[in-house]
Structures are given as C-alpha cells and as structure tokens.
Amino acid sequence: MKVMLLFPPNWTPSMPHLSLPTLTAYLRAHGVEVIQRDLNAEVFDEILTRKYMRNTLARLRESYGSNASRRPSRPSHPPRQQVLWALEEGPQLADAVEQAKGVIRSEAFFDGPTSLGAFETVIKCLEIASMPFYPASLHLQSYVSAYPVDSSRTLLQGVRDPQHNIFLDIYARGIMKDIAREKPDIVGISIPSMPQMLAGMTLAYLIKESGLDCHVTVGGPHISMLRDELPKVPQMFDLIDSAVVFDGEVPLLQLTEALAGDGDLSRVNNLVYRDGDKIRVSDRKIPEKIADLPLPDFHGLPLDRYLAPELVLPLLTARGCYFGKCAFCNVGYGEADSFSQLRAEELADQMLTLQQEYGIRHIFFSDEAVTPRNLRHLSPMLEEKGTPLHWGGCVRFEHVINADLLKQMQRGGCRMILFGLESASEAIINHMVKGTELDDMSRILHESHEAGIWNHTFFFFGFPGETIENAQETVNFLYEHKPYINSAAMGTFLMERYSPAHRFPQTYKVKRVIEEADKDLAIYFDYEVESGMDNDFAERLMDRFMETLPDKSFPQFYASDVYRFLYASHLGGQGLPMPPWLAPEGAQA
C-alpha cells in the first residue's frame, strides 16, 4: 500500500507541523510506503515568486484594465484604489519578492531594517495575490475564505468556485499532477485548524472529480472537533471516503490493512465513514502512549522552503495536558484526556537525534504544557552535553518552578517560555479553573527574566462573568510586570466546542449558547452571559488596550512563535538585552 499524506494551507510557514511527520514515522515503522508533502510551505513558496506575481498582475490587468481608475467599485470586486495600487507597485514588488524570501531565510533576518523591508514585500505580495479571488484573503498567519467554512452548504460551494478559491488553480497545476503520477492507494489530508478547511476540502474535491482510484481520508484536531457533526452532514462524504478522529497513528495503519484486505472498515478504530447510504462511526481506541511512538520523521518535507532564518523542528514531550481542567480549553475534545509523557532521558535522546539527523540548533516543544518534572531533569542532561540545542515551549505557572530551576533551564538551552496568563484577576482565575496563583505568576515572570529567558504571555478578555474591573486587574498586572514580559498574544474569550464552558454553560455564568442550524460545521459559538461583559464589549476593550501599546520598530520579530524564539536565541547569543513588550523601543522599562 502506498499512502500520500498532505498538509494544506493555511498555517504560518515558518516550521513544519508535527502531524505528518508523526504519522509518517509510525506508518514507515510498520512497512508502509509513505509520501509526505507540506503543501502549506509549497504554496507559499510558489506564490512568493516573480513568475506567480507577474501572472497575478496580468490577471488583474485583464479583469480591470487600464480603466480601473474610472470603473465603479462593486461589492464583488476589490476596492478600486487597491487595484490601482497593485498595478502601479506590483511589478516592482514582483521583482523583489524572491530576494525578500532570501532575506527571511538568512542571517539578514536579524538585521531589523533589512528584514522589515523583506516582510513588508512579502505581506504586500500576498495582498496582491489575493485580489483576483476577492474577498478571500491570504496572509502569512491566516486565510479568510470568501465562503464561511462552518457551514457545509457554503463550504461545498467554496471548493468548486474558481472565482474565489485560490487553491483550485494552484493544486491543478501542481499536487494533482503528482498524485496522478504517484497513484497512492490512500490520500490522507491533515486539517488541524479551521483556516485549513477550505484548502483541505478543495484538495479532496479535486481528487474525487479527477476520478483517481484512491481512498481519501481526513484527520486532525479540527476534524476531531467535528466528529459528532460529520454523521449529520452526509454530503461531506461526496468529497471524502472517511475521517479519522483523535490520534491517527493506529487507525491510519488499520485503514491501510483494511483496504489491502477485504475492505471492511468497521474494524478500523476512530473512523467516520460512508457505508452505502449510511454514515457509520467505529469504536474509539485509546491512543498509543507517546513513549511507544517512533521519533517523528521529517524526511520528504521541503525543509529548505520554510520562511525562517534557521530550520526549527517541533517535538512533543507529552500527549495531552497534565492539568486539563481550564474551562475555556477543549483539550481532549470532550473525552477523557489520556495524558502520557516521555521520560527526560527519552526526550534528550530524541532531541539529539534530530540535531544529528537534520543539523538543527533549535527545537520548539508543541505541548500544551511541558511538565515541571521534565523541565527539572532535561535541562542538566542537555547542559552536560554542552547545550547543543536551544529550545522553548509552553509552561504553566507552577509553584514548584523556582529561580534555581529557571537558571538551570537557561543553562540547558531554554530561550523562550510561553505562559498562559489568561487573567490576573484572582476571581476570574478561580472561575475559569486555571489552577494558578498570582504570587507564583509574578515571581516566575521575574525569575525567568533574571535567568535570561524570553517571556511570552497569553491573555484574553471576556471570560463569562468577567467585569471591566476584573479586566483592569489584568491590565494593571501587565504594566506592573512590564520589565519582565517580552511579548504577548491577546484576544477575547472564544466559546469552543467541547470546552467545559460549552458543555456546562450554566456553571460558568453563560445564559445561553447560540447554535445556528446553518452552521453545521461550527466549532465556535456565540453566547449570552448572565453577568459581566459580553463578547462585543470585550472586543472593544481589547481594541482600546491595543491602541495604547507602544509601537515596535521591527514587528516582524514578534509575528510568530518561531520568529520570537529565534530572535530571543539570537539576542542571547549576542549578549544583548531582551526588550520589554510594554516599554517604548529603546527605553528602559
């Protein structure tokens, strides 16, 4: 059996995602032939070329012509001034875009003015590349579809619409020819996030339309969140043959065995599939322990085509979340989360193997949160090896994390920690069952900064029941700790499918969760609160807070986890201070 695994856009193309390498390693270890393709990296790399940009400009001229300045704007067309700008500046941008990619992929990335110019070129080119498909819009970190993807009706329209779907033409000229040549028995499409839904299902549509004789299956976290909805939308199975939910290693292997044998899919675990005119759901299998899985296999991915100055590889220290109680989080997707972790010795071996095999210097842990035990034992092991790697990842504000441990982590290669602050109101922290203490949050931010580690925090406004006074407590905390916080990501509360707040709304001061019948593929929901601010107020509050933030001269260094991580590593290597997020650039906190 030959399996082709595909990772569609849109995901920030700065490092590989772990989904394909994890599945590839497991299947190859069991003798299955696997081809893996990161279409996300490939599509961005193709769009950001002189040839593609020149072709886009020709298409704009054909559509709008030299009379663009006199044509009335229409809702279905990009704004007239935007088209005029593209036609005027586009040729120069097209000529510069490949050099801009080269800057981002080189040491010049760390030269602020040079890389800022490169990022501005890339951003403008993506804006121009999106115009023929208006109002769809492709960005480095997001894709806004012309069709809502939380409705099967509009999603099925979108996959067929060449006027608004940028992926149809790109796939037809590229990956579809490769699939026809390789003739895989199974094509697996990984869809970890909602912005990848249109691109992933477009690929499935093209495979079915082409008449290729292969089984099309989809999987990933986003598909797992839709496991109860997919049987209710049988029309989705006009595009796919099956969907793998939850962890996919064993089910995907079982699928290859079933299709190589009698074709009976009922024995394949974690599968939603069509059986005649019925959609069936197989039994769930508890996932493999992470220690029983092979090292992720990145061979076959375009490791030289990611937009970063160095290759960073992702790795998991554990599966699941060792805490797993936060009311806003849907870890486990509504099922009991079976947590398992690697021992520090196993983790160190995996890191060193990746370093030797791929020549890397940076590893990013993609965990929900690395356990204090692994932090404590891994760091001295790496220090004893001469600190051959720099690493970073998410960590909880735990009481057991102290100054000595943080200094040891830094000596062992830790250069960035991402903390889930969420709120600095004790009442809201308790209400959302975060399980952290303000004193620990304050102390750890200070001690990790003193240890020479970049601190990144996540926080949001609008958890049900939160008042403006509670939100002000968070803002006050951030400013009180501004010397110790180097970057942050903020947002507003999202009511996500299978989170405790979604499953038990009354417990969390939610009057009503609004589920619209037409949004049959929704994973986020509107809601009404019993008290406190609603989502609209939280959005306005966040916008107001963002308006007060100091400008950054070089915002590209803050644009993604990978860029922040590499920037922090670079600053440490140069003996330069890490700038505080809330202080004006060049000023002391």
N, C-alpha and C positions, 0 to 999 in steps of 0.2 A: 504493500500500500504506500502511496505517495501522498503526503499531506503538505499543503501550502498554507502557511499562516500569514495573515496580513493585518497590519496596524494602520488604520486610516487616519487622515487629518480630522480634527484639529487638536493638536497638543503642542505646547511650546517646544520647538525643535532644537533644544539645547543639550539633550542627552537621550539615550534610549529609554523607553518604558520597559518595565520588567515583565510584562505579560507574555510576550512572545518568547524571550529567552528562557523563561521558566518552563513553559510548555514544550519548547523545542528540546531542552535538556532531558526532560522526562521521556518524551517520545523516542528520542535518539538512543537513550539508555536502554530502551526496550526494542531496539532494532527497526524502528520506523524511519523511513526516509522523509526528511523534513526540509522544506524550503521556507525561510522566513524573510519577510520583506517589510521594512518600515516605510510604508507609503507616505506617512506624515513627513519624514525627513526628505524623501524623494520629491514629493510635490512642492514643498517649499523651495527646494534646491532648483527645481525646474522653472518655477515661476520667477525666481530671482536670477534670471539670465537676460542678457541683451536680446537674444532671439525672441524669447517669450514676450518681453516687454514691447519690442518693436511690433510684434504681431498684434498685441493688445491695442497699441496706438493706431495701427492700421484699421482695426475693427471699430474703434471709436470714430475715426475719420469717416469710415463708410457709413456708420449709423447716424452721425450728426453733421458731418461735412464741414466745409468752411463757413457755412451759415449758422454755426452753432450759436453765435452771439445774438442772432436775430430770431432764433427759434423759441417759442414759448415753452416754459418748463411744464412737464407733465408729471403726475404722481408716479408713473411707471418708469420715468427717466431720471438719471442723476441730475442734480441741480445744474443749470446752465453754466454758472460761474465755475463749478467744479470741473466740468468738461473742458472749458476754455483753459483753465489752469493745467489740466493734464496734457492737452495738445501742445501747450506752449512749453512746459517744463519737462514733459515726458521724454523727449529724445535725449536730453542731457542726463536725466536720471537713468535711462536705459543703458547709456554708455558707461555709467558709473557703478551700476549695481553689482557687477561681478567683483570689482575691486573692493566694494563695501563688504561683501561676504568674506573676502580675503582678510580684511582688517579684523573682523569679528573672530575669525579663526586663527588669529596670530597674536603674538605678544603685543601688537599695536592696540589690541583690545584695552589694555590697561593704561594707555595714553588717553586721558579724558577727552580732550578736544577732537582727537582723531577718530576715536570710536563713536563719539556722539554724532559726528558727521556721517559715519557709516550707518548707524542705526536710523538716523533721520532719512537717509536714502532708502533703506530697506522698508521703513514704515510707509513712505510716500509711494514706493513701487507697489506695495501690497494694496494700497488705496486705489491706485490706477488699475491694477489687475482686477480689482473687484467691480469696477464701474460697468463693464458690459453686462454684469449679472445683477445690477441694482434691483432691489435694495439689499441683496445679500452682501455681506462684507467680511473679508478675510483679514485677520490680524495675526501677529506673532503668537498671541496668547488666547485668541478666541475666534470663533466663527459665528456670525449672525446669519442664520438662514432666512431666505425670503419666505419660507414656509415654517409655521410652528411645528416642531418635531415632537411635541407632547400630544399630538392628535394623529391617529393612524390615517385619517382621511387626508389631512394636508401633507403628511409625510409621504404617502403613496403618490400624491400629486407631484411633490418635490423631486422625487427620484427620477421622474420621467420628463422633467421640464428643462430643456437645453437653454432656454432663455434666462433662467435664474439659477441654474445649478452649474457652478464652475467645474465640478468634478467629472461630469459626464464626458466632456471632450478630452480632459487630461487622461482619464482612465482608458478611454477608447484608443488613444494613441500610444499608451504605454502598457500598463499592467495587464490589460485584456489580451494583448498580443502574447505576453509572456505566459499567461495562464493557458492560452490555446496551445502554445508550444510545449509547455511542461506536462500538460494533461494530468493534473493531480486527481486523485480519487476523492479527496476531501479538500475543500477550501474553508478554513476557519478564519473568521473576521472578529478581531478583538475590539470591543466597544466599552472602554472603561468609563466614558463620560458622555453627558448629553450633547455637547458640541460635536461629537463624532458620529452622532446618529444618522444624519443625512448622508455624510460621506460613506459610512459603513454600509447603509442600506442601498445606496446608489450602486455600490460595487456588487452587492447581492443581486440587484435588479439586472445589471448588465450581464452577469454570468447566466442568469436564467433566460434572458432574452436571446443570448447568443446560442443557446441550445447545447452548451458544453455539458458533457456527461460527467458530472461530479456532484457530490453531496455538499451543500452549502450550510454551514452551521455558524452561529454567532455566539459570543460569550463576553464575559467581562462584568465588572461591577454594575454598570448601567443596566445590562440585560438581567442580572440577578435581581435588581430592584423592580423589574417588571414581570417577575416570574408568575405572579398571581393574575396579571392583566393579559399576558400573551394568549392564554387559552380562550379569552373572551374576544379576541380580535383575530379570527382565523384568516382574514385577508392578508395579514402579515406573512402567512406561510405560502403566499404566492411568490414571495421573494426568497424565502429560506426554507430549508428542509427541517432544521432543528435549531434549538437554542440550548446551550449548556449553561446552567446556573450554578452559582457558588464556585468553589475551586474546581478547576477544569482538568487537572492532570490525568487522574484516573478515568473520569468519564470520556475524555477525548481518546485515550488509549482503548477503552471499551468500545467506543464508536468505530474505531478502525478495525477492531477484531470482528465486530458485528457485521460491518459492511463487507469485510473479506470473507465472511462465512455465510450464514443463512439470511442475513439482513434483518433479524429480529431485534428491533430497537428497545423492546420492553425490558431487556436485561441491562441496558445502559443506564447507569445512575445519573441523577441530576439533569435529566433531559426533558425538554418540552418539544414535542414533535407531532407531525401530522401522520395519522394512520387512516387512510381512506378519507372519509368526510369528517373525521373526528380529530380533535387536538388532545393528545394524551400527555400526562405528566408522570414520569417514572419516580421511583423511590429515591430519597436523598441518601447520599453516602457521607459519613463523617470524613472530613478532609484528612489527607496524609499529614503526619507530623512533619514540621519543616526539616527536622534532622534526617528524615528518611528521603528527602528530595535531593537530587544532584545539584551541583553548582549551576546557576544559570549559564546558558550557552549563547554567547553573542556572535558567534561565527555566522557569517552570511548577512549581517546587518551592515549598512553603509556607514561604518564608524568614522569615516573621514568627511561625512557630509552634514554633521551636526553643527549648528551655529553657536560655537563656543571656542575659546582660545585653546582649550585642552579638552581631551576626552574625559568626561566624568561618567563613571558607571554606577548604576543603582544596585542596591543589595538590601535584602531583608535580614534583620537579626531575629525576627519573630513573625508569626502569623496571628492576626487578631490584636486585641488590645487587652493588656493585663488589668486595666481598670474597668473599662467597658460599661460605665454607668451614666455618662453625661447625657442629659435629657435632650440635647439638641443633635446628638450624633446617632447615626444609624449603623454603626459598626455591627457586623453580623447580619444586617438586613432583616431584623426582626426574629432571627433564630438565635438559639444559644450560641454564643461565640466560643469556639473551641480554640483557646489560646495555646500556642506552643512556641518555644524559642530554642535557638541554638545555644549550646554552651559557648563560653567565651573562647575556648580553645578551638572549637569548630569554626567559629566566626573569624578568628585571626587567620586560620588556615585558608579559609575561602578568600579573604581579602588579599593575602599574599599570593595566592594562586592567580587571582585576577590581575594583580600587578605584574606578575611574571609573564602571563599569557598575552596580555594586551598592552603592556608597557605604560600603564596608567599611574598617576600620582594622587588621584582624588576619587573617593568613594562617597556616595550620598546614600544614607540609610533611608529607605522609603517606608519605614514603620509608622504605625500610629503613634508609638512612643517607645523608645529604647528603654529597657528595664534598668533600674539602678544597679542590679547585680552585674549585668553585662558591662555597664559603664565602669564599674569598680574593677572588674577582672580583665577586661580587654585592654584598657589603657596601659598598664605596666607591661603587658605582653608585647605590645607594639613598641613601647619605649625601649625594651630590651633588644628589639630588632633594629634599633637605630631610627625609629619613627620614619619608616619608609613611605608612609601614606598620610595624607590629610583626609579627614572625614568630618561629616556633620549629619545632623538629623534631629528629629523631634524628641523632646524630653519633657516630662511632667515636672511641675514644681513640687518635688517631694521633700519631706523634712530631712531624709537621710542624705540628701545631696548637700555637701558642705564645701568649704573653701579648699580643704586638702584634696578632696576628690576632683574638684574642678581644675585645680592646678595639675593633678596627675593626668587628667583627660587632655589638657593642653599639651603636656609633655609627650603624650601618646598620640598626638596628631589631630585632636579635635580643634576645629577652627570656626565652627558655627553651630549654635543651638537654636532650634525653633521651639518657642514656648507657647502653649495655649493659655494665654492670659484670660481671654474671653470677657471678663468683667473684673473690676476692682471694687465692686460693691459687695460687702460680705453677705448681705441679704440675697442678692441675686446669685452669687457663687453657691450658696447653700440651696437656693431654689432650683437651680439647674443641675444640682448634684455633681458639681465639678470635683469635689473632694480635695480642694487645695486651700491653703491658709494665706492670708495677706502677709503675715510676717515672713513666711517662707518665700513668697513671691518677691518681696522686697529684698530680703537677704541674698537670695540666689542671683537676682539680677546684678546686684552689687559685686558679689564674689566672682561670678563668671566674667564680668567685665575686668575685674582686677587680675583674673587669671590670663587675660589676653584672648578671650573667646568672643566672637561676634554674637550679639543677642538679637534675635528676631522674635517679635511677638505677634500673636493673632488676637484680635478682639473684635467684638461686634456690639451694636446697639439693638435694642428692641426685643430682647427675650420677653415672652409674655409675663406681664406683671411689673416690668421694669418701668420706673418713673424717670422723669428728667433729672430728679435729684440723684437717683442711683447712677444714671449715666454720667452726671457731673463728678461723681466719686471716681469713676474710671478715668475721666479726663484729668482730674487732679492728680491721680496716682501716676499717670504717664508723665506729666510735667515734673512731678517731684522726683522722678527717676530718669529724667532725660539724659544725664551724663552716661547712663548705663544701657540705654536702648539704642541699638544701631539701625534698626529698620523695623517696619511693622506692616501688617496687612489687616485692613479693617473692612467691615461690612455691616450688614443688618441681618437679623435672625431670619433663617430660612426654615419653613416647615417642610421637612424632608420625609418622604415615605419611609415607614418603619422605625423612625426615631421614637423614643419614649414619648416625646411631646405630641407626635402624630398618633401614636397608638393609644395613649391615655391622656387626651387633651384636658379633661377637667382637673386632673392632678396638677396641671401647670398653668391654671388660670386662663385656659382657652375656652371661650364660649362655644365656638363652632368652627370646624374645619370645612372649608368650602371645596367640594369636589364636583367639578363640572363634567357632565356626561360626555361632551365632545372631546374632552382632554383625557382620552382613554389610555394614553401612554405617559401620563404625568408622574413626576417624582417629587415635584414641589407644589405646594398648595397655599392658596390664600386662606386667611383665618380671621376670626373676630376674637378680641381679648375681653376678658371680664373686667380688667382694670389695667392701668398703665398705658404706655404709648402703643399706638398701632404701627403697622409697618410703614405707612406713608409718613408719619411723624418721625419715625426712626431714620428713614431715608433723608428727610430734610435735615435732621440733626447731624447725620454723618456728612452730608454735603457742607453744612456750615463748619463743621470741625475741619474738614479737608481744606476749606478756604483759608484757614488760619495757619496751615502748615508752611514752614519755610521752604522756599524753592531750593532744589538741588541743581548745581551746575552740571552734574553728569548723572542724570536719572537712569541712564542705561545700566549702571551698576546695581540698581535696585529692582530691575524689571522682572527677575525670576529667581527662584531659589538657587539655581546653578550659577547665575551671574553674581549674586551676593556671596555665595560660597567661595567662588574663585577670587573675587575681589578681596574678601577677608583673608584668604590664604596668601594672596599677593602682598597685601599690606603688611601682614605679619612677617613675611619673608624679607621685606624691605626695611623692617624695623620702624614702620610708620604707624601713627595712631589710627584707631578706627573711629570714624566721625560719628557723633551722636545724631540721631534721627531728628530730634526736635530743636536742635540748635542751628542757626543760620550757618551756611558753609563758611569755614574759615574762622568762625567764632568759637571761643571756649564755652563749654556747657556751664 
